[in-house]
Amino acid sequence: MSTLFSRRWLWVALAVLIAPSAGCGADDASASIPGHVQIAIRSATTGRVGKLVEVEALTSSYVTAYRWDVTDPKGGKVDVQAQSNQASFTPELPGTYVIECFADVPELSAPLYDRATLPVDSADNQRVFQLQIITPDTIGAPTTQQEIVVGDGDRLGVTVIVDDGVKVPMVVRDDQGQPRAAHVSLWGELGGALLVDRYLVGGQGAMKLSGRFDALVVPDGTDLAPQRFSGLQAALLAGPGWEAKLDAGIAVQGDVFDDATPLKDAVVTVRSGVGALSVPSTVGTTDQSGAYTLRVRSGTATLTVVPPPASGRAIAQVDGVKIDGDTSGWHFAYADLPRVQLDALVTQSDGTTPAAGVRVVVESAAIAGVGELTTPSGKLTAIGRIKRELVTDSAGKLVVPGSGSASGAALLLPPGVYDITLTPSSATPSAEGPRVVQVTLSASQPTMATTLSLARRVVLSGRVESSLGVYNGSDLRPVRASIKITDSLGRVFSTLTDALGNYKVDIDDKQTYSVFVRPVVDRPLLGAEKTSGGANATIIGPHLEQVTIEGSRSLDFTLPRAVRLEGVVQTNGGLVIGEAIVRVLCTGSTGCPPSRVIDETRAGADGSFQLRVPLPDENAKP
């Protein structure tokens, strides 16, 4: 226990906070015993599940050793962290706890003794998590999720029932009735979760399915359009199997021009439908004349044109295209937009030393009017995004592919807002890190000269400790942990602590990060945890924190207590499922890492697993 209480406070606490039963020297039989011990509790008159309780023994005698014993409302022994006359524990169950103290005095043959009771209420801030089960491909069962609640004081144990469904034979056939290799994705009905994603070699296979589902079949080749099948029922297909009979779909013929010139090697796709219910087309690639052919399903669609990188044109998108029959004469032409010359010098973080070999990715926000699609039913305007990938030469200048120059030719871009990502090469000094710079190009400024500097790397170091403190003379604070530091762009810096809990990692300066610290080895079971049923005792859990970095600094983390969740994965028929991936996912935004994964493990061959689930209000830095 980290806090020492003043004697004056403790004696007041005896009268105000707790009324112990008669302690040593409190009755007639003990009146002749020299000394007594009394328990003081630092809490309100009622405890709360998940909240630390701190106690201290007061005595007027010389005591050589103290022993503490705490019993929960169900008669189980509670894990107590003790140091001399101070102790602490975290209630996991609501109800009345019995706290006992034994104090050894050299002059006495029996220890001094005191007993106190503490009522504990349920947690007032329960936290809800999702338990996710991903079964091996050989099982064929869909990903399963179920809700778990932490904070009501119950030790956590769960049996996860995975509905492995029924075996459904499956074959994909072309318009001639022949089997066709295809990629098959099965979704929950009406755009639900992805259930199965599998490639059928030779167009045939079998899957275990349950309930109702939709299927998206993408066949090999370009002669058949992908197709969605809706409202399928596994129970009705188990016997006869399912045949996905494909037809050619609707043919679309068109061309792509760069202003007035045919554009070769542009990739054209069409996706009909909306959102999760949409269906892709086959892929068309333009020839020397800019022409392409593809096949698609009817509906309102979106046309996408991906130009060859050397063209410098935007990836174009046209929404609201109507498809209701075979269509020819689609003509897409890129507009001749004004161009701004970007003359960039890339330097190291000092702003002056040229940085060679830096990978430079230039990406625009949406740009209106990049082109126009003409169809038999009318004209539609395209929006687009520019993405160019370049590298710097020895002078820190951009090398533009197709420019015929290795010394940094002009980079011409339409007016707009651009994010420029700088990634140093392996030969760049370690003190230099990636950086994202935003620039705005205006048509009123034909040439923009700018210097883009790499980020300065700084060192973040410190120590990861547990909240267990010292137990029986052993320092339980150092923790072996993994540390994932995520910036605003989703880049992750990872490291592990050493055996003493120390870590050190190079990260970018002047950034705000999400730091997720997760123990990789549980503490050995202590005290009451060694008794039967102790496998669910409180342990050390993960910690999440937002930090802003300004120069190298030291940052320590204290990992909170957590509840061990143990269980088994099995089918609805009672068969265990081994080797399943089991994850605890957070459900809110507070205390949630970018991946949403709080803890993860792989079930054993017998289907059993153990995970850590944070206690309520235990994910903030103490």
N, C-alpha and C positions, 0 to 999 in steps of 0.2 A: 504494500500500500504506500502510495507516494506522499500522502498528506498526513502530517503529525498534528494532533489536536492539542490545544492547551489544556492543562489540568482543570482550570476553572470551567472551561466549556464542557469538559467531560463530566464533571460532577453535576453540572446543571442538566446535562443530557440524561443522566440516570433518572432524574426526577421527572423530566418533561417528555422524553422520547420513548422510554421503554420502562416497563414494570417487570423486572425479572422475578422468577420464583426465588424462594429463599436460597441465598448463596452461602458460601463458606462463612461460618460464624454467625449465620442469621437465625439459627434456632437454638433451643436450650442445650441440645446435645453437643453443639459445636461451640458453645460460649467460651470454653476453655482453650480453644485452638488459637494460637497466636497468629492473627492475620486473616485476611479474607480477599476474595477476588470478585469483581463485578464487571459486567459486560456493558459497554456503551456502543450504541449504533449511530453512525452518522447518516441519517436519512430522515425522511418524514415519518410520521407514526405508521405509515403504510408504504411498503415497497411496491415496485412495479416490475413486471416481467421484462427482462432484457436490460434493466438498469443495474449498474454496479452497486453492491451494498458493501460498505466499509465498517468494520467493527474494531474495537480496541478493549483490551482487558486492563482494568485498574486494580492495583493491589498495593497494600502497605507493607508487604513482606518482600524479602529477597528471594526472587524466583530464578531458578536455573534453566527452566525450559517451559514452553507453553505448547499445548496441543489443542487443536480446534476440530470440532465435529459439527457439521450442518446437515440436517435431514429435511428433505423436501416433503410436500403434502402427501405424496404417495409412499413415503417411507424409504425412498432412495437416498443414497449418500450424494452430497453435492461436492463438486470439485472446489476446494478452498485454496487460495493462494495466501500463504502465511509467512510473516517475517517477525520473529520475536512475539511481542504482545499485540501485534496488529495483523489483521487478516481481511480478506475480501472474497466475495463470490458474486456470481450473476444468476439470479433466479430464472429458471426456464419454465416453471409451472406456477399458475395462480394458486393461492391457498396460504396456509400457515406454515412457516418454516421454524424449526427448532435449532437454536444456536447454543452449543455447549463449549465451555472452555475448561481445560485442565491445566493447573499451574503447579509445577514441582517446586517444593520448598525443602531445603536440606534438612531442617529440623523436624520435618513431618514424615511419617511413614506412608501417608496417603496424600495425593495431590489436593490442592484447593480446587473447588468446583463451583461453577455458576452456569445457570441455564436461563436462556431468554427466548422469547417467541416474537416473530415478526410476520404480520399479515402481508401478503403480496397480491396486488391486483393484476388483472390481465393487462397486456400492453395496450396503450391507447393509440398506437400508430403502427398498425400492422402493415407489412410490406408484401406485395404480391409479385411472384415471379412465375415465369413459364419454364417448364421442364420439357426439353426437346429431345426426341429420340430419333436417330437416323440409323436405320437398320442396314446391314450389309446387302449388297446387290443380290446375293444368292437367295435372300429371304423374299425379296420382291414386295415387301410391305411398304406402304407410304410413310413419309415422315409423320411422327405423332407428337402432339403437344398437349400438355395438361397443366393446370394451374396449381401452384403450391403457395401457401400463406405462411409467413414467418412473423412471429410476434405474439401468438396466442399462448406461448409457453410450452406447447407440445413438442416433445422430441420428434424429429422428423424421420419417418420411415415410409416407404411407398412401394407399391407394386405397380409397374407400368404395364398395362394390357395393350398390346399391339394387335390390331385386327389384321391378320395376314390374309384374310379374305379367301377367295376361291381361285383355283388355277384356271386361267382363260387362255386357250390356244388362240393364236393370232396369225393372220397372213395378210400381207399387202399385195394387191394385184393391180396390174396396169389395165389400160382400156382394151387390151387383147386377152385379158384373163390370166396373164402370166405373172408369177411372183416377181416382185420388184423390191430390191434393197431400199430401205427407208429409215429415216430418223423419226421415232414416234415419241411424242410428249403427251402425257395424260395429266389432265387438270381437274380439280374439283369443278363441279357443274357451275356454269355461268361465270367463268373467270375466277374460280377459286384457286387454292394453293396448288403448286406443282406437286404431283404425286409420283410420277415415274418419267424418266427421261432416258431413252434407250435407242441404240442403233440395232436394227434387225438385219443381220447378214443374210442375204438371200431372201429377205422379205418375210421370214417366218420365225416364230418363237412362241413363248408362253410367258404370261405374267400373272402374279397373284394380285387380285383386285377385289375391292369391296365397294358397296354402295353405288351411287350414280356418278358419272364422270363425263368429261369431254375429251376428245382426242384430236391432236394436230399431227398430221402425217406429212412429212416432207420427203418425197421420193428422190432417189438418185436420178441424175439426168436433167435435161431441160425441156423434155417433150410433154411432161405432165405437171400441172399446177399443184402446189401443196393444197391440202384440203382439211377442213375442220369437220369433225363428226360430233354431234351434241346429243345429250340425254341418254347415254349408254348406261346399261345396268349390268353389273358384274354377275348377279345371280342368274340372269337370263342368258348369259353368254357362256357360262361354265361348261355346259354340255356341248352345244354345237360349235362353240368357238366364235370368233369374230373375224369376218372378212372385210377389210377396208378396200373397197373397189373404187379406184381412181379413174377419172376421165381427164381429157386433155385440158379442160378449163377454157378460158377466154384468151385468145391471142391478141397481143398488143404489138404493133409495129410502129416504129418512130425513128427519129434521128436527133442528134445533139450537135449544135454548132457553137463555136467560139466566135461570137458576133456573126460574121458572114462566112466563116471557114469551118468545114467539117472537123469535129474533134474526135480523134481516134483514142481508143482504150479508156473511154469513160465507162464506168460501171453504173447500170441503171436497174433499180428495183422499184416495185410497187407493192404497197401493203394495203389491202382492203379491210374494212371494218375498223373498229375503235378499240384501243386499249388492249386488255387481256384477251378479247375476243377477235382480234385482228388476225389476218392470214397473210403470210408473205407470198410473193410471186417467185417464179424462177429468176435467175440473174441474167441480165442481158449486158453484153459488152460491145461497144461500138466498133465498127470496122473502119476502113480507110475513108469511106464516104460518110461516116458518122452514124450509120444505121445500126439498129439493134432490133431484136425480137425477144419477147418474153411471154410467159403465160401466167394468168392470175385468175382469181375468183371475182364474181360480180360484187358490186357495192360501191360505196363512197370510199375513195382511196387517197393515199399520199404517195406521190412520186418523189424519189430521191435520186439525184445524180451526183456521183463521186468522180470528179475529174482526175486525170493523171496529174501527179504532183508537179511535173515540169510546166504545166499550163499556168499555174499561179491562180487559177480560178477557185471560187468558193464551192464547198459542198452545198448543193442547192436542194431545196425542199419545196414542193408545191402541194398544198392541201386542197381538199374538196373536189378531187377529180372524180367524175361519174363514169362507172364502168357497168354496162348492161348488155354488152354483146361484143363480138369480134371487132376490133378497132384498129384502124391504120391511119397514117397521116399525122401522128403526134409529132410535133416539131418543137424542140426546146432550144432556145438560143440564149447564150449568156449575153448580158448587157455590157456595153462598153462604158463601164463606170470610170470616173476620174481616178487617177492613181497618185499616191503620195510616196515619195522616195524616203525610205528609212535608212539613214546612215548611222549605224550603231558601232560603237567601240565597246568591247567587253573587257573589263579589267578585273584584277583581283580586288579584294575587299578594301585595299588602300585607295582605290579610285584612280590610280595612275599606271600601275604595272599591267601591260597587256596579258590577257589570259588565253593561252592557246588550247585547242582541242575541246573547248566548252560546247556541249550540246545545247542548242538554242531552239526552243519550240515556241512559235508565234501562233496564238489562237485568238480569234476575234469573238466579240459578242455578235448577236444576230444582226445581219446587215440586210436591209430591205432592198427590193428591186434588183437582185443580182441577175435575174433572168426572167424569161417569159415562156410559158407553155401554151402552144396553140393546138387545139383539138377541133374536130368537126363541130363541137358544140360551143366553142368560144375560146377565150383567152384567160389565163390565170397567171398571176405574178408570183415569183419565187422569192423566198427569203433564203439566206445562206450564211455559212460560217467559213472563215478562212482558217486553215491549219497548215503551217509550213514548218518543216524541220530542217535545221541548218547546223553548221559547225563553224567554229572560229579558226582562223589561220594563226600563224606565229605572231602577227601584229594585232591580234584581237579583233580582226574584222570578220564580218559574216561571209562565208563561202556559200554562194547561191547555186544549187544544182542546176545544170543546164546553161549556166552563164558563160561557160567556156573560159572562165577565169578562176585561178586559185588564189587570187589576192583580194577577193572581196568585192564582187560587183554589186550594183544597186539592187535593193530589195524594194519592189514596187507593190503597194498594197492599197486597196480601196479605203476611203476615209472611214473611221470607226474607232471603237475602243478595243484595245488588244491587251491580253495577258501574255507576257514574255517570260518563259521559264528557263532559267540558266542552271545547267547541271554540269559541274566540273568533271574533267576526266580523272582517271586514276593517277595520272602523273601530276595533277595539281596539288600544291601543298595542303596538308591535312587541315590547316587552319582555315581553308576556304570551303564554303558550303553552298548548296543550291539556294536559289532565290527566285521569287516571282515578282516581276515589275509590271505595273500597268501603265500603258501609254495611250494617248489619244491622238489620232492623226486627223487633221482637218484639211478639207479641200482648199481652204484659203492659204495654206502653207505647203507649197509643192514639195519642199524638202525639209525633213526633220532630222537634225543631227543630235545624237544623245549618247551619253556614256552609261553603260549598264554594268554595275559592279556585283561580283559574287558576295554572298553573305559571309560575315565573319563568324567562324566557329568559336564557341566558348565551351568551357568544361562545366558540366553539372555533376556534382559528386555529393556523397553523403552516406547515410547509414539507414538500413531498414531494421526496425525493431518490432517485437511483439508487445502486446499489453500484458503479458504474463508476469513480467518482473523477475524476481528471484524466488526460487522454490527449493527449500531444504539446502540452501547454500549454493545451488546451481543457477547460473545466470541464463535465463531462458529468453533473453531479449533479442540476441542476434537471429536473423531470419534469412534463410536461403529463399530468394524471391526472384521472379522475372519482372522486369520493368519495361513497359511499353509507353513511349512518349510520342504522342500524335499531334502534328501541327494542324493548322486550319485547312491545309490542302489535302489532308489525309496521309501525309508521309509519316512513317513510323521509324523511330530510333529505338532500338532494343538493346538490352543488356541484362546480365545476371549479377546478383550479389555474390561475394565470396563467402567463405565459411563464417566470417565474422559479421556478415550483414553489410559490408561496405560495397559501394558501387561507384563507377565513374564512366561518363559517356560524353562524347562530343556532340553538341547540337548547335543549331543556328542561333545567333544573337538576335535580340529585339523581336521575340516572337512570344505568343501565348500558346501554351501547350496543355493538352489533356494527358495527365500522368496516371497510368493504371498499374498498380503494384499488386502482384498476386503471389502468394507463397507457393513454392514448388514442392516442399516437403513438410508434412504435418509434424507437429511436436509429438514426442512419445507420450502415451497415456500416463496421466499422473493421478495419484491418490484414488479418489472414488471412480475415476474413469477406468481403472483396472478391474472393477467389479463387474459382475454380469450385467448386461444391458448398458455398459458404459460406452459402447462404440458410438453412441449419438451425443456424447458429451460435448460441451462447447470447445471450440478449437480456434485457430487463427484464420481470419478471412481476408478478402481483398480490400483494397483501398483505392479510391479515385480522388484526384485533386486537380484543379485548374491552377496553373502557375504562369507567370509572366517573367521572361528571362531578360535581364539587362546586365550583360557581362557574366563572367564566370562566378559561380556561387556554390555554396554548400546548402543542401536541402535534405533533411532527415524525414523519414516517414515512420509512423507508428501504426502497425496493422491492428485492426479491431478484432474483437472476438466474433466468432461465427458459430452457426449450428451445423453439425455434420448431417447431411442428408444421405441416407443409404437406402438401397432398394434393389429390385430385381426386375429385369425386362423379360416378359413372356408373352406368348400368343394367347388369344382368347380361348384356345384349346388347352392351355396349361403347359405348353412346351416352352422351355427357356430359350431366349435368343442371345447367343454369345456374340461378342465383338461389336456390339452396337455402340455408336457414338452418343454420349449422353451429355447434354449441356443445360446449364441454368442461364436463362435469359432474363434481363431486367425488363420491366414493362413500362417504366416512366422515363423521364429525361433527367431527373435528379439522381446523381450517383451512378450514372449509366455510361460505360465506356462506348466508344464509337461502334464497336462490333456488337454491342449488346450482350456479349458473352461474359458472365460473371465467373463461371468455372466450367471446366470441361474434362471429361475422362472417357475412357473406353471400357465398356463392360467386360468382365472376364468371361471365360468359356462357360461358366455356370450362370451367366446373365446378371451377376451381381455388380454393383457399382457404389462408389462413395464420392460425394461432392461437398463443397463448402457453400453455405448460404448465409450472407450477412444478416446479423440481427438488426432490427429497426434502429434508426438513428446512429448506426455504428459505421457509416461510410464517410463521415466527415473527419477531418484531421482533428485529433484531440487537442 
